[in-house]
Amino acid sequence: MKLSQFYYLIVRRLLPSSKLKSVSAGLVRRGINAVDWLPTLQPDNLHNEFRFINETKPFNPDSVDWVCDDQKKLWRYNQHYFDFLQWDCFSDELKAKLIDSWIDSCPMNQWISWDPYAVSLRIVNWVKYFDAFPAEREIPQRWLDSLLIQACWQAHNMEYQILANHLVKNAKALVFAGAFFDGERAENLLRLGCKVMLEQVREQFMHDGGHFERSHMYHLIVTEDYLDLLNLARKTNLSLSEPELAEIRVKAAHAVDYYTDLCAGDGELQMFNDSTFGITVDTATFLAYAARVMDNPVKPLSSDLTLINKAATGYYGYRHAGDSMLIDCGAVGPDYQPGHAHCDALSYDLCVNGQRVVVDSGNFTYEHLPIRYENRQTAGHNTVRVDGEEQSEVWERWRVGRRAYPIAAELIDQGDGKLSFVGSHDGYCRLPGSVVHERRVDIDVSGLWQISDHLTGRGEHLLESFVHLHPALAIVVESDSLVRIDSDAGPVARLQAESGIGIAIEDSAWCPEFGIKLDNKVLVMRTMAELPATIKYTITKL
């Protein structure tokens, strides 16, 4: 952690959160008018029901439960984000009741409802909703007063102890509130929000365009935050100079291109680290929004061969005509905030003809439950485990102790549709014998993937290589070391283990969204071997 994080952590734990007296909103800037925001994910038709992270709970509009002790913490956070103000299935009358109910039921500093992250998202949702009101519709003064109080409270409770994507959300909320209101107080909010967002765009986006937490879901979320800032700047004067806005515009464009490059063969996000579907919009909707905001065409998804060589974030591979392979050989994230990291060094995902074949285990929950650890552990990824130990010491829900660092990584274009990746990490150097894992992947984009794992060091060790298959696929055993992978449409690929190692078929789970757990199978190649030793297998497209 940074020294500043220690300082703010102590302050937040020893001192109560700042409280504010009632304030008057004063004049409202009704001229934002940046109404063409990125569309919010719309749930199925709901009638007096909240649906978050795939769990539905009915509510009484006249007596809303804003505590919901029977729900998961992340569900409760979502309730206080107020994304439902953008839901078409909720009437304006119902939305008004929910705003009034929240103001009446959630006193300042109540846990979760006044968590800084929840406050940040709620401020933005309220501003977007209020700003879309027709000119003849008056915004109740108590709503405006509450919004301003939340924004001023947020300014005194920035998450400097956490940093990363949380701090961007805090700053974005101040920008939206400062742009929405008029007066000196609003200008102070706007200046602070713009200052922090400018600092963080420089800190959080790396030279290859990727977000430094190495989660494609959070990459999309934070990129949207900066696209929203640019959208706002088109209609509203912000506390940023033209060169500063230009710098953010370049960073955002680079981040959009990065996301496009890394999309899987099916055209959607990759699921490395804490990433899951159902939180961000689909790729086409996101790219369309980026093009509108930046007034410039964005790089489209191409069916031509696209090489992925992102050295800063550590992602390598390719996409071609519905096939894709993405290999992770980067750091787990920024050392001072690795909370969204998984043990996925040298893991990969494989897509064939637009069908996900080899998959990451996904992300079921942020709760303190066994499956949270299972999703993060080495065995939940398509890589090698040594002696049953983890590459990185993941614990609790967000913690990482000693962690794997990349030693080397390189993607080589051999020409004629042939690629080679070589990478290694030091996550097992702490084990007896100072074990190093090196992986070589030789690729023929016509449909051949040869994976060779070389373990160096000293002594005898248990080596296990995992290959997780999408739950829609079936396994046909052809021999102890050869399996065929079938979809409903027919054979997809064969996997052949080499070096005299057999293939065990074991049960696993794939978690494509929060709250969804699907049974799948994992192929395991397991051996006790004296180092140096090698595990090899080949996947052939059928």
C-alpha positions as CSV (number, residue, x, y, z in Angstrom):
1,M,0.0,0.0,0.0
2,K,1.0,3.6,-0.5
3,L,1.7,5.7,2.6
4,S,-1.3,7.9,1.6
5,Q,-3.5,4.8,1.7
6,F,-2.3,3.9,5.3
7,Y,-3.0,7.5,6.4
8,Y,-6.6,7.6,5.0
9,L,-7.2,4.0,6.2
10,I,-6.4,5.1,9.7
11,V,-8.4,8.3,9.4
12,R,-11.5,6.4,8.0
13,R,-11.4,3.8,10.8
14,L,-10.7,6.0,13.8
15,L,-12.7,9.1,12.9
16,P,-16.4,9.2,12.0
17,S,-17.4,10.1,8.5
18,S,-18.0,13.8,7.9
19,K,-21.5,15.0,8.6
20,L,-23.1,18.0,7.0
21,K,-25.9,20.3,8.0
22,S,-28.8,20.8,5.7
23,V,-27.9,23.0,2.7
24,S,-30.0,24.7,0.1
25,A,-29.4,23.7,-3.5
26,G,-29.9,27.2,-4.9
27,L,-30.0,27.6,-8.6
28,V,-29.9,24.5,-10.9
29,R,-27.9,24.3,-14.1
30,R,-30.5,22.9,-16.4
31,G,-28.2,23.2,-19.4
32,I,-26.2,20.0,-19.2
33,N,-28.4,18.4,-21.8
34,A,-25.9,15.6,-22.6
35,V,-28.8,13.2,-22.8
36,D,-27.3,10.6,-25.1
37,W,-25.7,8.5,-22.5
38,L,-24.6,4.9,-22.8
39,P,-27.8,2.9,-22.4
40,T,-28.3,1.1,-19.1
41,L,-28.8,-2.6,-19.0
42,Q,-32.6,-3.1,-18.9
43,P,-34.1,-6.0,-16.9
44,D,-37.1,-8.0,-17.9
45,N,-40.4,-6.4,-17.1
46,L,-40.6,-5.9,-13.3
47,H,-43.5,-4.8,-11.3
48,N,-42.6,-3.5,-7.8
49,E,-39.5,-5.8,-7.9
50,F,-35.8,-5.1,-7.7
51,R,-33.5,-7.4,-9.7
52,F,-29.8,-7.1,-9.2
53,I,-27.0,-9.7,-9.8
54,N,-29.6,-12.2,-11.0
55,E,-31.7,-12.1,-7.7
56,T,-35.2,-10.6,-7.6
57,K,-36.9,-9.2,-4.5
58,P,-40.4,-7.6,-4.4
59,F,-40.9,-4.4,-2.5
60,N,-43.8,-2.3,-1.3
61,P,-43.5,1.2,-2.9
62,D,-45.0,2.8,0.2
63,S,-42.6,1.1,2.6
64,V,-39.3,0.2,0.9
65,D,-36.8,-1.9,2.8
66,W,-33.5,-0.1,2.2
67,V,-31.5,-2.4,4.5
68,C,-32.4,-5.8,3.1
69,D,-30.4,-7.9,5.6
70,D,-31.5,-11.0,3.8
71,Q,-29.6,-10.1,0.6
72,K,-26.0,-10.3,-0.4
73,K,-23.9,-7.2,0.2
74,L,-23.4,-6.6,-3.5
75,W,-27.1,-6.8,-4.1
76,R,-27.6,-4.2,-1.4
77,Y,-25.0,-2.0,-2.9
78,N,-26.8,-2.2,-6.3
79,Q,-30.1,-1.2,-4.6
80,H,-28.5,2.1,-3.5
81,Y,-26.8,2.8,-6.9
82,F,-30.3,3.8,-8.3
83,D,-29.6,2.4,-11.7
84,F,-33.4,1.7,-11.8
85,L,-34.0,5.4,-12.5
86,Q,-32.9,4.4,-16.0
87,W,-35.2,1.4,-16.2
88,D,-38.1,1.7,-18.7
89,C,-40.2,-0.8,-16.7
90,F,-40.4,1.6,-13.7
91,S,-42.8,4.5,-14.1
92,D,-41.9,8.1,-13.2
93,E,-44.4,7.9,-10.3
94,L,-42.6,4.8,-8.9
95,K,-39.2,6.4,-9.3
96,A,-40.4,9.5,-7.5
97,K,-41.7,7.3,-4.6
98,L,-38.3,5.5,-4.4
99,I,-36.4,8.8,-4.3
100,D,-38.6,10.1,-1.5
101,S,-38.5,6.8,0.4
102,W,-34.7,6.8,0.2
103,I,-34.4,10.4,1.5
104,D,-36.7,9.6,4.4
105,S,-35.2,6.2,5.3
106,C,-31.4,6.6,4.8
107,P,-29.9,9.1,7.3
108,M,-26.4,10.3,6.6
109,N,-23.6,7.7,7.3
110,Q,-26.0,4.7,7.3
111,W,-23.9,1.8,6.2
112,I,-24.0,0.9,2.5
113,S,-26.5,3.6,1.6
114,W,-23.8,6.1,2.5
115,D,-20.8,4.0,1.4
116,P,-18.7,6.4,-0.8
117,Y,-18.9,4.0,-3.8
118,A,-22.7,3.7,-3.6
119,V,-23.0,7.5,-3.1
120,S,-20.9,8.1,-6.2
121,L,-23.0,5.9,-8.5
122,R,-26.3,7.3,-7.0
123,I,-25.2,10.9,-7.6
124,V,-24.6,10.3,-11.3
125,N,-27.8,8.4,-11.7
126,W,-29.8,11.1,-10.0
127,V,-28.2,13.8,-12.1
128,K,-28.8,11.9,-15.4
129,Y,-32.4,11.4,-14.4
130,F,-33.1,14.9,-13.2
131,D,-31.4,16.5,-16.2
132,A,-33.7,14.6,-18.6
133,F,-36.8,16.2,-17.1
134,P,-38.8,18.3,-19.5
135,A,-38.6,22.1,-18.9
136,E,-42.1,22.2,-17.5
137,R,-41.4,19.5,-14.9
138,E,-40.2,20.9,-11.6
139,I,-37.6,19.0,-9.5
140,P,-38.7,18.9,-5.9
141,Q,-36.5,21.0,-3.7
142,R,-35.9,18.2,-1.2
143,W,-34.5,16.1,-4.0
144,L,-32.1,18.9,-5.0
145,D,-31.1,19.5,-1.4
146,S,-30.4,15.8,-0.9
147,L,-28.4,15.5,-4.0
148,L,-26.2,18.5,-3.0
149,I,-25.7,17.2,0.5
150,Q,-24.6,13.8,-0.9
151,A,-22.2,15.5,-3.3
152,C,-20.7,17.7,-0.5
153,W,-20.4,14.6,1.8
154,Q,-18.7,12.7,-1.0
155,A,-16.1,15.5,-1.4
156,H,-15.1,14.9,2.2
157,N,-15.2,11.1,2.0
158,M,-13.1,10.3,-1.1
159,E,-11.8,6.8,-1.1
160,Y,-8.1,7.6,-1.0
161,Q,-7.6,4.5,1.1
162,I,-8.7,2.3,-1.8
163,L,-7.8,4.4,-4.9
164,A,-8.2,2.6,-8.3
165,N,-11.6,2.5,-10.0
166,H,-13.3,3.6,-6.7
167,L,-11.6,7.0,-6.7
168,V,-12.6,7.6,-10.4
169,K,-16.2,6.9,-9.4
170,N,-16.0,9.4,-6.5
171,A,-14.5,12.1,-8.7
172,K,-17.0,11.5,-11.5
173,A,-19.8,12.1,-9.1
174,L,-18.4,15.4,-8.1
175,V,-18.0,16.4,-11.7
176,F,-21.7,15.6,-12.4
177,A,-23.0,17.4,-9.3
178,G,-20.7,20.4,-9.9
179,A,-21.9,20.7,-13.5
180,F,-25.5,20.3,-12.5
181,F,-25.7,22.9,-9.8
182,D,-24.8,26.6,-9.9
183,G,-22.8,28.7,-7.5
184,E,-19.5,28.6,-5.6
185,R,-20.1,25.3,-3.8
186,A,-20.8,23.6,-7.2
187,E,-17.6,25.1,-8.7
188,N,-15.6,23.7,-5.8
189,L,-17.1,20.2,-6.4
190,L,-16.4,20.5,-10.1
191,R,-12.8,21.6,-9.7
192,L,-12.0,18.8,-7.3
193,G,-13.7,16.2,-9.4
194,C,-11.9,17.3,-12.6
195,K,-8.6,17.5,-10.9
196,V,-8.8,13.9,-9.6
197,M,-10.2,12.5,-12.8
198,L,-7.3,14.0,-14.7
199,E,-4.7,12.6,-12.2
200,Q,-6.3,9.2,-12.4
201,V,-6.5,8.9,-16.1
202,R,-2.8,9.4,-16.1
203,E,-2.3,6.9,-13.3
204,Q,-4.7,4.1,-14.2
205,F,-4.4,3.7,-18.0
206,M,-1.2,2.1,-19.1
207,H,0.9,2.6,-22.2
208,D,-0.9,-0.1,-24.2
209,G,-4.3,1.4,-23.4
210,G,-5.4,-1.1,-20.7
211,H,-6.7,-0.3,-17.2
212,F,-4.1,-1.2,-14.6
213,E,-6.4,-3.5,-12.6
214,R,-6.2,-6.0,-15.5
215,S,-10.0,-6.8,-15.4
216,H,-11.7,-6.3,-18.7
217,M,-15.0,-5.6,-17.0
218,Y,-13.5,-2.8,-14.9
219,H,-11.6,-1.6,-18.0
220,L,-15.0,-1.1,-19.7
221,I,-16.5,0.5,-16.6
222,V,-13.7,3.1,-16.1
223,T,-13.5,3.8,-19.8
224,E,-17.2,4.6,-19.7
225,D,-16.6,7.0,-16.8
226,Y,-14.2,9.0,-19.0
227,L,-16.4,8.8,-22.0
228,D,-19.2,10.3,-19.8
229,L,-16.8,13.1,-18.8
230,L,-16.1,13.8,-22.5
231,N,-19.9,13.7,-23.2
232,L,-20.5,16.2,-20.4
233,A,-17.7,18.5,-21.7
234,R,-19.4,18.7,-25.1
235,K,-22.3,20.7,-23.5
236,T,-20.9,22.1,-20.2
237,N,-17.9,24.1,-19.2
238,L,-15.7,21.9,-17.0
239,S,-12.7,22.9,-14.9
240,L,-10.3,21.4,-17.5
241,S,-8.3,23.3,-20.1
242,E,-8.5,22.3,-23.8
243,P,-5.1,20.5,-23.7
244,E,-6.3,18.5,-20.6
245,L,-9.5,17.5,-22.3
246,A,-7.5,16.6,-25.4
247,E,-5.3,14.4,-23.2
248,I,-8.3,12.6,-21.8
249,R,-9.7,12.2,-25.2
250,V,-6.6,10.5,-26.4
251,K,-6.5,8.2,-23.4
252,A,-10.1,7.3,-23.9
253,A,-9.7,6.5,-27.6
254,H,-6.7,4.3,-26.7
255,A,-8.7,2.5,-24.1
256,V,-11.6,1.9,-26.6
257,D,-9.1,0.5,-29.1
258,Y,-7.6,-1.7,-26.4
259,Y,-11.0,-3.2,-25.5
260,T,-11.7,-3.8,-29.2
261,D,-8.4,-5.6,-29.7
262,L,-9.0,-7.9,-26.7
263,C,-12.5,-9.0,-27.5
264,A,-13.0,-12.8,-27.7
265,G,-13.9,-14.6,-31.0
266,D,-17.6,-14.1,-30.1
267,G,-17.0,-10.3,-30.0
268,E,-17.5,-9.8,-26.3
269,L,-15.3,-9.2,-23.3
270,Q,-12.7,-11.6,-21.9
271,M,-13.2,-12.9,-18.3
272,F,-9.8,-12.5,-16.8
273,N,-9.6,-11.5,-13.1
274,D,-12.8,-10.1,-11.7
275,S,-14.8,-9.9,-14.9
276,T,-18.3,-11.1,-15.6
277,F,-21.1,-10.6,-18.0
278,G,-24.3,-8.8,-17.1
279,I,-22.7,-5.7,-15.6
280,T,-21.5,-3.9,-18.7
281,V,-23.3,-3.4,-22.0
282,D,-22.5,-5.5,-25.1
283,T,-19.6,-4.5,-27.3
284,A,-21.7,-3.0,-30.2
285,T,-23.5,-0.7,-27.8
286,F,-20.3,0.4,-26.1
287,L,-18.5,1.1,-29.4
288,A,-21.5,3.0,-30.7
289,Y,-21.5,5.2,-27.6
290,A,-17.7,5.8,-27.9
291,A,-18.1,6.9,-31.5
292,R,-20.9,9.3,-30.6
293,V,-19.0,10.9,-27.8
294,M,-15.7,11.3,-29.6
295,D,-17.3,12.3,-32.9
296,N,-15.0,9.9,-34.6
297,P,-15.4,6.4,-36.0
298,V,-13.9,3.7,-33.6
299,K,-11.9,0.8,-34.8
300,P,-14.4,-2.0,-35.6
301,L,-14.1,-5.6,-34.7
302,S,-12.4,-7.2,-37.6
303,S,-12.5,-10.8,-38.9
304,D,-9.0,-10.4,-40.2
305,L,-6.1,-11.6,-38.2
306,T,-5.6,-9.3,-35.2
307,L,-2.5,-9.8,-33.1
308,I,-2.7,-9.0,-29.4
309,N,0.6,-7.8,-27.9
310,K,-0.1,-5.8,-24.8
311,A,3.1,-5.8,-22.9
312,A,2.1,-3.2,-20.3
313,T,-1.0,-5.1,-19.0
314,G,0.5,-8.5,-20.0
315,Y,-2.1,-9.9,-22.5
316,Y,-1.0,-11.7,-25.6
317,G,-2.7,-13.7,-28.4
318,Y,-4.8,-13.2,-31.4
319,R,-8.3,-13.1,-32.9
320,H,-9.2,-14.4,-36.4
321,A,-12.6,-15.2,-38.0
322,G,-14.4,-16.3,-34.9
323,D,-11.3,-17.9,-33.3
324,S,-9.3,-16.3,-30.5
325,M,-6.8,-17.1,-27.9
326,L,-5.8,-14.7,-25.1
327,I,-2.9,-15.5,-22.7
328,D,-2.3,-13.7,-19.4
329,C,1.3,-13.0,-18.5
330,G,1.0,-9.7,-16.6
331,A,1.2,-8.5,-13.0
332,V,-1.9,-9.2,-10.9
333,G,-2.6,-5.5,-10.9
334,P,-1.2,-2.4,-9.2
335,D,0.7,-3.5,-6.2
336,Y,-1.1,-1.1,-3.9
337,Q,-4.6,-2.3,-5.1
338,P,-4.7,-6.0,-6.3
339,G,-8.2,-6.6,-4.9
340,H,-9.7,-7.8,-8.3
341,A,-6.8,-10.2,-9.0
342,H,-7.0,-13.9,-9.7
343,C,-4.3,-16.6,-9.8
344,D,-4.3,-16.7,-13.6
345,A,-0.7,-16.2,-14.6
346,L,-0.1,-18.0,-17.9
347,S,-3.8,-18.9,-18.1
348,Y,-5.6,-18.6,-21.4
349,D,-9.1,-18.5,-22.9
350,L,-9.9,-20.1,-26.3
351,C,-12.7,-19.4,-28.7
352,V,-13.4,-21.6,-31.8
353,N,-15.8,-20.4,-34.5
354,G,-17.4,-17.9,-32.1
355,Q,-17.9,-20.6,-29.4
356,R,-16.1,-20.3,-26.1
357,V,-14.3,-23.5,-25.6
358,V,-11.6,-23.1,-22.9
359,V,-13.0,-20.7,-20.3
360,D,-12.0,-18.9,-17.1
361,S,-14.0,-20.0,-14.0
362,G,-15.6,-16.5,-13.9
363,N,-16.9,-14.7,-10.9
364,F,-19.9,-15.8,-8.9
365,T,-19.8,-13.4,-5.9
366,Y,-17.9,-10.8,-3.9
367,E,-19.2,-12.4,-0.7
368,H,-17.0,-14.1,1.8
369,L,-17.9,-17.6,0.5
370,P,-15.9,-20.6,-0.6
371,I,-16.8,-20.1,-4.2
372,R,-15.2,-16.6,-4.1
373,Y,-11.9,-18.3,-3.3
374,E,-12.5,-21.1,-5.9
375,N,-13.0,-18.6,-8.6
376,R,-9.7,-16.8,-7.7
377,Q,-7.5,-19.9,-7.1
378,T,-5.0,-21.3,-9.5
379,A,-7.1,-24.5,-10.1
380,G,-9.9,-22.2,-11.4
381,H,-7.8,-21.2,-14.4
382,N,-6.2,-22.8,-17.4
383,T,-2.7,-22.9,-16.0
384,V,-0.3,-25.1,-13.9
385,R,-0.4,-25.6,-10.2
386,V,2.6,-26.9,-8.3
387,D,2.3,-28.9,-5.1
388,G,-1.3,-27.8,-4.6
389,E,0.0,-24.2,-3.9
390,E,-1.3,-21.0,-5.3
391,Q,0.7,-18.8,-7.7
392,S,-0.4,-15.8,-5.6
393,E,-1.6,-15.9,-2.1
394,V,-5.2,-14.9,-2.4
395,W,-7.3,-14.7,0.8
396,E,-10.4,-13.1,2.2
397,R,-12.3,-11.5,-0.7
398,W,-9.9,-8.9,-2.0
399,R,-6.5,-9.7,-0.5
400,V,-3.3,-10.8,-2.1
401,G,-0.1,-11.6,-0.3
402,R,3.0,-12.8,-2.0
403,R,2.2,-12.7,-5.7
404,A,3.3,-13.9,-9.1
405,Y,5.2,-11.5,-11.3
406,P,6.0,-12.1,-14.9
407,I,9.7,-12.8,-15.6
408,A,9.4,-12.6,-19.4
409,A,6.8,-12.6,-22.1
410,E,6.9,-12.4,-25.9
411,L,4.5,-13.0,-28.8
412,I,6.3,-13.8,-32.1
413,D,4.7,-13.6,-35.5
414,Q,6.4,-16.4,-37.5
415,G,4.5,-15.5,-40.7
416,D,2.0,-17.5,-42.7
417,G,-0.5,-17.5,-39.9
418,K,1.8,-19.0,-37.3
419,L,2.5,-17.4,-33.9
420,S,4.5,-18.3,-30.9
421,F,4.1,-17.1,-27.3
422,V,6.7,-17.7,-24.6
423,G,6.3,-16.4,-21.1
424,S,7.2,-17.2,-17.5
425,H,6.4,-16.2,-13.9
426,D,8.0,-16.4,-10.5
427,G,4.9,-17.3,-8.4
428,Y,6.4,-20.7,-7.3
429,C,9.9,-19.4,-6.6
430,R,9.0,-19.3,-2.9
431,L,8.5,-23.1,-2.9
432,P,11.3,-25.6,-2.1
433,G,13.4,-25.9,-5.2
434,S,12.7,-22.4,-6.4
435,V,10.2,-23.5,-9.1
436,V,9.7,-21.4,-12.3
437,H,6.8,-22.0,-14.7
438,E,7.4,-21.2,-18.3
439,R,4.7,-21.7,-20.9
440,R,5.2,-21.9,-24.7
441,V,2.2,-21.8,-27.0
442,D,2.7,-22.5,-30.7
443,I,-0.3,-21.4,-32.8
444,D,-1.5,-22.0,-36.3
445,V,-4.4,-19.8,-36.9
446,S,-6.0,-22.4,-39.2
447,G,-6.8,-24.3,-36.0
448,L,-3.9,-25.8,-34.0
449,W,-2.7,-24.8,-30.5
450,Q,0.3,-26.6,-28.9
451,I,0.8,-25.8,-25.2
452,S,4.1,-26.7,-23.5
453,D,4.6,-26.1,-19.8
454,H,8.2,-26.3,-18.7
455,L,8.9,-26.4,-14.9
456,T,12.4,-25.7,-13.8
457,G,14.0,-25.9,-10.3
458,R,15.0,-28.7,-8.0
459,G,13.4,-31.7,-6.4
460,E,10.2,-33.7,-7.0
461,H,6.9,-31.9,-7.3
462,L,3.3,-32.5,-8.0
463,L,2.4,-30.7,-11.3
464,E,-1.2,-30.2,-12.4
465,S,-2.4,-28.5,-15.6
466,F,-6.0,-27.5,-15.8
467,V,-8.2,-26.9,-18.9
468,H,-11.7,-25.7,-18.1
469,L,-14.4,-26.3,-20.8
470,H,-17.5,-24.3,-21.5
471,P,-20.6,-26.0,-20.0
472,A,-22.3,-26.2,-23.4
473,L,-19.6,-28.7,-24.6
474,A,-19.5,-32.5,-24.2
475,I,-16.4,-34.7,-23.8
476,V,-16.0,-37.9,-25.7
477,V,-13.1,-40.0,-24.3
478,E,-11.1,-41.6,-27.2
479,S,-8.2,-42.8,-25.0
480,D,-6.4,-42.1,-21.7
481,S,-4.7,-39.2,-23.3
482,L,-7.1,-38.1,-26.0
483,V,-10.5,-36.5,-25.8
484,R,-12.9,-35.0,-28.3
485,I,-14.8,-31.9,-27.5
486,D,-18.3,-31.7,-29.0
487,S,-21.0,-29.0,-29.2
488,D,-24.7,-29.6,-30.2
489,A,-23.7,-28.8,-33.7
490,G,-21.0,-31.5,-33.8
491,P,-17.3,-31.9,-33.0
492,V,-15.3,-28.8,-32.1
493,A,-11.8,-29.9,-31.2
494,R,-9.6,-32.7,-29.9
495,L,-7.2,-32.4,-27.0
496,Q,-4.2,-34.7,-27.0
497,A,-2.0,-35.0,-23.9
498,E,1.7,-35.9,-24.6
499,S,4.6,-37.0,-22.5
500,G,2.8,-40.1,-21.3
501,I,0.4,-38.2,-19.0
502,G,-3.2,-39.1,-18.9
503,I,-6.3,-36.9,-18.8
504,A,-8.6,-36.9,-15.8
505,I,-12.1,-35.4,-16.2
506,E,-13.3,-33.6,-13.1
507,D,-16.2,-31.5,-12.1
508,S,-16.0,-27.8,-11.9
509,A,-18.2,-24.7,-12.3
510,W,-18.4,-21.8,-14.7
511,C,-19.7,-18.5,-13.3
512,P,-20.5,-16.2,-16.3
513,E,-22.4,-13.7,-14.2
514,F,-22.8,-12.7,-10.6
515,G,-25.2,-15.3,-9.0
516,I,-25.0,-17.8,-11.8
517,K,-23.1,-21.1,-11.4
518,L,-23.2,-23.6,-14.2
519,D,-21.7,-27.1,-14.0
520,N,-18.9,-27.8,-16.4
521,K,-15.9,-30.1,-16.7
522,V,-12.2,-29.5,-16.3
523,L,-9.5,-31.6,-17.9
524,V,-6.6,-32.2,-15.6
525,M,-3.1,-33.5,-16.5
526,R,-1.4,-34.5,-13.3
527,T,2.0,-36.0,-12.6
528,M,4.7,-36.3,-9.9
529,A,8.0,-35.4,-11.6
530,E,11.6,-34.6,-10.8
531,L,12.4,-31.1,-12.1
532,P,13.0,-30.0,-14.8
533,A,9.9,-31.5,-16.3
534,T,7.5,-30.7,-19.1
535,I,3.7,-31.1,-19.6
536,K,2.5,-30.9,-23.2
537,Y,-0.8,-31.0,-24.9
538,T,-2.3,-30.1,-28.3
539,I,-5.7,-28.8,-29.2
540,T,-6.8,-29.3,-32.8
541,K,-9.8,-27.7,-34.4
542,L,-12.2,-30.1,-36.1
